[in-house]
Amino acid sequence: MLRIALHWQILAGMVAGCLVGLVLNVAASDRSVTVTSNLPDGILEAEVTDSSSRTVIRYRDDQQTETTVIVTPASPSKDGIRTFAELAKKDPQASQIYNRHGKSLAKQVGQWCQKIGGLFLRMLQMVSIPLIVTSLLSGILSLSGRQGIGRMFGRTLVYYLATSLLAIVTGLLLVNLIRPGLQTIGPESASTAETLHNTSLVDVIFGQIEALIPSNPIAALTQPNFLSIIAFTIIFGVFAVRVGGTTVTRIRDITNASFEVMMAITTAVIRLAPVGVFFLITAVLSTQGSSIFQSLGWYVVTVSAALAIHACITLPLILKFVGKRQPLEYAKAMSPALLTAFSSASSNGTLPVTLTSVEQRAGISNKTGSFVLPLGATINMDGTALYEAVAVLFIAQLHLGYNLPLSQQIVVAITALLASIGAAGIPHAGLVMMVIILQAVGLPLEMQGIILAVDRVLDMARTSVNVWSDSCGCAVVEAFDSSPESSS
């Protein structure tokens, strides 16, 4: 029996969802209804025009005064009301008219598709916490029993955190410069963010520091508070390694077994992505129309440009001046691993090829390669961190109609950094981690369905960046270990 690769299945689901959504949007969304009965008290007549981009409600009262209310669900406008919750507060009569008479077939189908697609998103939420805990613990506990590990671990961790942070900053700069989610929105709506968020930067940073120290780790699991979960997991793993002996052996065995089970569950959930993509894309296009493709194209350009800058400028500079290697020669030596990472979209799956390339082609010692690369496949996800930061800001721009203020972007950066540490090195695992960041800034999880359409291509690119960063890390750590200061 012919088995189609998962990314082709996702592509098929995306195409099918696009077709169904566009047909609904064109054929069933535009609807003008004149209502003369069952109206609120004092209203003689109402006309409801319901489309994918906005709803216009015109009505005359018993004084023959005409009132017009414009609602734009996708983005705010100067004279409109963005949501029907706002409509109900400002004009309850118009809200009653819409709720009784104005819902088009396209929006009704879109709502049901969003509910069904939401089940897929709930499955991603279901696996996110146990996957983070087991993946992170498994990577840290694998360090147990190695000699002289402390100094190398410290240098490796500093490198990984620094490059991931640089990747996130690059992504944030590009997404603020290009503003992919605002390309179809007028500039007047993009400048209102600061007036809507008054939280000070100091409060935001201190709040994130507080989240890193959970007062109740068990409660953090149930809330869930992902920053607390990740921080406590790292602390637990590090001190388990310090305790050592049979204690760490038992914990490691249980963790590895749990991680294997969670990887199997996560893989099964990800196999449902084609179905989830179909319903989520149908919901988006049936309610918002084809204009979403323009923003999605700008999103792909933004992510690709940010990944290219990090992979072709930032990492080569670190490799040359810190790792003391020629970037082009080193990239040529690592080409088998980079190509394998691009085609498989899996850091873990590429690990054997990366180890072979680093040791046999790039001349890195086995001591360094066998330590740095497995740890990197677990906690170093430069491309994933960059991608998630850009994706969340893109979703925010698209959903809110304005750019997130600096305080919220710092929350995104910190959360993306910590979430990338817990990301599993399998295809589409970034989707699981993105749930964390969306929740951190209060964005709807269903908006994730928009970017699922192009996730596979970007997943291949960001995985290559992940592996390239791990490879550069080997050269950097090797350079420090072979330096006179290190050997003295």
N, C-alpha and C positions, 0 to 999 in steps of 0.2 A: 504494500500500500504506500502511495506517495505521501511523504510527510513534508509539509510546508514549514519553512523556518518561521520562528516567532515574529521576527521583524516584518516578514512579508504578510503574515496574518494581521498584524497591527495596521500595516499599510492598507490592506483590503478592508478592514473595519473602518478605517478613516475615510477611505473613498466612498464606501457605502453610506456612512453617516453623513458625509458631505452632500451626496446626491439626494438622500431622503430629506435632510434639513433644508437644502436649497429649494427643492420642489415644494415643500410645505410653506416655506417663506414666501415664494413667489405666488403660489396658487391659493393659499389659505390664510395669509396673514393680514393683508390689506382689507379692511372691512369697515364700511360706513353704515351705521344703524341710526335711524331716526326714531326716537322713543317719545310716545305721547301718553302712555299709561303707566301705572305702577311707579310713579315718580315720587321723590320726597315732597313734603308739604311746601307749597309756594312755588313749585317748578311746573311750568306749563309744557315745555318741550325741550328735548335734549338730542344732540347729535354726537355719536361716538365714532371716531375714526381711529382704528387700532392697527398699527403697523409694527414691523420689527424694530424700527428705530425710535418710535415715539407713539404716544396716545394723546389725541386731542379731544377734549370734551367741551362742547359748546352748549349752553342752555340759557333759556329765557325764563325769568320769574314772572309773577303775576303783575309786576310793575312794568313789564316789557323791557326790562334791563337785560342785555345779553352779557354773559360771562364766559370767558375762555380759559381753560386750564390745560397746560401742556405738561405731560409727564414723559421723561426720557429715561427708561430703565438702565440703558447701557452707560450713559454718561450725563453729567449735568449740563444744563444750558443756562444762558443768562436769565431768561424769563420763565424757565420751567421748574418743575419739581422733580427731583431725581428718583424718588421711590414712592410707592403707594402708601407707605407708612407716613411719609411727609405730607402726601396729599390728604390723607385722612385727618391729619392735625390741622392743616391749613383750610381745607374745604371738605368737610364731611359729606356734603350733598353730592359733590362731584365723585367722591369715592364710592358712595352708594350707587350712583348711576353706573359707574364702571363695573362694579362687582355684580350688578344685576344683568347688565346688557352688553358689556364691551369686550368680553374675552373671546379672542379669535381661536379658530381650530388649531392654528400653528402654535399658539402659546399653550393651549391645553395639552397638545401632544408633546411639546417641549418640556412641560412640567413633569409629565409622566416619564419621559426619557431621562430627565434629570434625577428623578427618584430611583429609577432602575440603575442608572450609572452610579448613583450615590452608594449603592450596595457594594460596588467594586471599591470605591474609596473607603468605605467602612472596613473592608478586608485589609486594605493597606494600613489603616489605623490599627487594626487588630494585631498585625505582626510587628509593628514598628518598635514597640518597647522591648519585647523579649528578644528581637533580633539585635537591637542596639546593645543590650546587656550581655548577651552571649557572645556576640562578635567581638566586642571590646575586651571582655574578660579573657576570651580565648587567645587573643593576640598578646595581651599583657602577661598572662600566665605561661605562655610558651617561652618566655625569657628565663624562667626558673631553671637553676642549675648551671647556667653558663658562667664561665670564669671571666673576671675583669669586665663585667657587663655594665657596671654603673656609669663609668665615664663615657663609653660608647653610646649607651642609652640616652644619656643627657644630651650629647651632641646631636644625635639623630633626632631626638624630640624637638630640640631648638630649631634645627633645620626644617623639619616638617611643619611646625607651627608657623615659622617665618614665611615659608613659601606659600602655605595655604592662605595666610593673611594677605600677602602680596597679591595673590590671585583674586581674592575677594575684593580688595581695593581696586584692582584693575577692572573687574566686572562692574563695580559700583560707579566708577568714573565713566565707563562707556555707556551704561544704561542711563545715567543722568545727562550725558551729552547727547545721545541719540534719541532718548525717550521713545522707545518703540511703541509703547501702549498709548501714546498721546498723538500719534501721527494722524489720526482721523478726527481729532478733537480740537476745537478752537483754542487759541492760546489763553483766552480769558478764563477758562476753567482750570488751566494748569498752574495758575499762580495763586490759588486759594488755599494751598495746603497748610502754610504756616499759621493761617488764622484759625484753622480747625484743630490744631494740635499745640497746646500750650505747655506741655510737660518739658521741664528743663532738662538739659543734657546731663547735668550732674545727677539728677534723680534717676534718669534712665540707666546710667552706668552703675550707680550704686545698687539699683534694683537688680541688675544682672549679676553683680557680685553677691548679693544676698541669695539669689537663686542658685548660685554655685555651692552654697552651704545649706543643705536642707535641714530644717529643724526636725523633720520626720521623714526618713528615706522611704518608709513604707507608704506613707501618705503621698509622697511624690510620685509613686507608681500609679496610684489610683486617680490622681487629679486630672491628667498627668502633667508633671512639671519636668520637661525633657532636660533642661539644663541641670537640674538637681540630680536627675537619674544618671546622666553622663558623668558628672563630677564625682558622685559617690561611687560609681562603678570603677572609675579610674583609681580612686583612693583605695577601694577594697582590693583591687587587683594588685596594686603596688605593694600594699602591706602584706598581702597573702604571699607574694614572692619573698618579701623580707622574712616572714616567719619560716618559710621553707619546710623541709622535711616531708613527713607523710601528710601533713595538713594541706600543703599546696598541691600535692599529688592527687589527693581525693577531690579537692575543689576543681582541679584541672580536668580530671576524668569526667566529672559531672558536667562541667561547663562545655567541654568538647562534644559530649554526647547530646547535650541540649542544643548546641549550635548546629550540629548536623540535622537535628529534627527541625529547627527553625528555618534552616536553609531549604529543606524539602518543602515546608509549608509555604515559605515565601516564593519559591519557584513555582509552586502550584497556583498561588494567587496571581503571579505575574503572567501565567499562561492564560488567565482570563482577561488580560489587557485588551485583546482585540474586541471582545464583547463590550467591555467598559468604554473603550474608545468610541465604538459605534454609537452607543446611547448618549454619551457626553457630547460628542461632536454634533449629533442630531439636535440635541437640546440647545446648544449654542447657536447653531446656524438657523434653526427654526425661529428663534426669538431675537437674534441680533443681526442676521443677514450676512451677506458675503463680504461686507466691509471688514470682517474679522481677519480675512486673509491678508489684507494690506498690513495690519499690525503684526500678524504672525510672521510675515516676511521680514519686517524690520527687526523682530525679535531674533530670528535666525541670524541675520547680519550682525546684530549686537553680540550675541554669544560667540559666533565664529571669530569676530574681530578680537574680542577679549581673550579668547583661548589662544589665538595666533600671537598676540602681543606677549602673553605670559610664556608661551612655549618657545618663541623665536627671539625674544629680547631679554626678558627677565631671567629665565633659567640659564640661557647661554652666558649671560654676564656673570651670574653666580658661579657657573662651571669654570669660566676662564680665570676669574680673579680670586676665587676662594678654593675651587677644586684643582686649579692649575692644570686644566686640560683644554685642548683645542675643541671647541664646540662642534665644528663640522666633522672632524675625525671621530669624535665620540658618538655623534648621532649616527654616523655610518656604521660604527661597530654595533650600535644598539638597534639598527634598522629591522632585523628579524623580529625582535620583541615589539617594536612600535607598530609594525604592520600586523602582527598577530593581535595586538591589543585593539587596533582599529577594526579588524574584521570580526573579532569575537565579542568586543564590548565587555570584556571581563578581565579585571586585574588579577583575580585569583587564577583564572584559567590560563593567563599568560605567564604566570609566575615561573614555571619550569623553563620557558624560553628566555625570560628575563635573566634568570640565574645563569644560564648557559652563556648568554651573550655578554653579560657583565664580566664573568670570570675568564672565558676562553677568547673573547674578541676584544674586550676593553681592558683586560689585564688587572682587574680588581681582585684582591685576595679573597679566598673562600671565607675567611674569618669575617670580613666586612660584608660581603655579598649575602652570606647565609643569615646574617643578623638583620641588616638594614632592609633588605627586600621583603621578607615575610612580614616584618613590622610595618613597612610602608604599604603593603597590600591591604593591611587592616586599618591603619589610622591616617595614612597620607593620601588625601583625595583632593589635590589642587584643582583639577578640572571640575570635579563634582561640586566643590565648595563655590567656585566661581559661577558655575551654571545655576546652582540653586539660588544664589544671591540675585543674579540677573533675572531669573524666572519669577521670583517672588516680587521684585520691584515692577517687572512687566505686568504681572497679574494685578498688582495694586494700581498701576496707572490705568489699566484697562477697566478695572472694576470701579474705582473711585473717581476716575476722571481727572486726577491730579497726581503729582509726584509726592511720594512720602517725604516728610520733613527729615532733617538730619538725625534727630533723636530716634525716630523709628528705623532709619537706615542703619544706625549703630546696633540696634537690637537684631536686625536682619544679619549684619556682619558677624556678630558674636555667636548667634544661634547657628548660622551656616558653618562657621568654623568648628563648633563643637559637634554639630550634626554630621559633618563630613568625617569626623573621627570615628563615628559609629557606623558608617555606611559599609555594607557588605560589598565585596568586590565581584558582583554578578550583574548581568545586564539588567538595566532599568531599576537597580536598587536605589538610585537617587530619587525615584518617585516616592519611595517609602519615607526617605529622610525629609523630603519637601513638606510632608504633612506637619512636621515639627515646626518649621519656620512659618508656614501659613498660620498655624495656631498661635505662634508667638506674637504676631502682629494683628491678629483678629481678622484675617481674610477668609472668605468662604472656601472650603476644600474643593467644592465642585468646579471652581475656576481652573483647577489643575487639569481638567479635561481638555481645555483649549490647547495646551502645549503638548499633550500626549501625541498629537498628530505628527509632530516633528521630533519626538523624543529619541527615536532610534538613531537617526543620523547624528544628532548632537551627542548621544550617548557614546557612539563610536569615537567621536572627536575628543570628548572629555576623558575617556578611558586612555587614549593615547597620551594625553597630557599627564594623567596620573602616573602612568608607567615611565614616561620621560622624566618626571620629577623624582620618582624613586631611583631611577638610574643615576641622575645627577647627584642625588643624595649619597650614593655609594662613593662617588669620586670625592665629594666634600669630606665625608667622614674618614675616608682613606688618607686624604691629604693631611688632616689633623693628626691621625694616628701615626703617620710616618714623619711628622715634623720633629725637629730637635727637642722642642719643649715637651712633646708627648713622650719621647723615648728616654728623657733624662730622669 
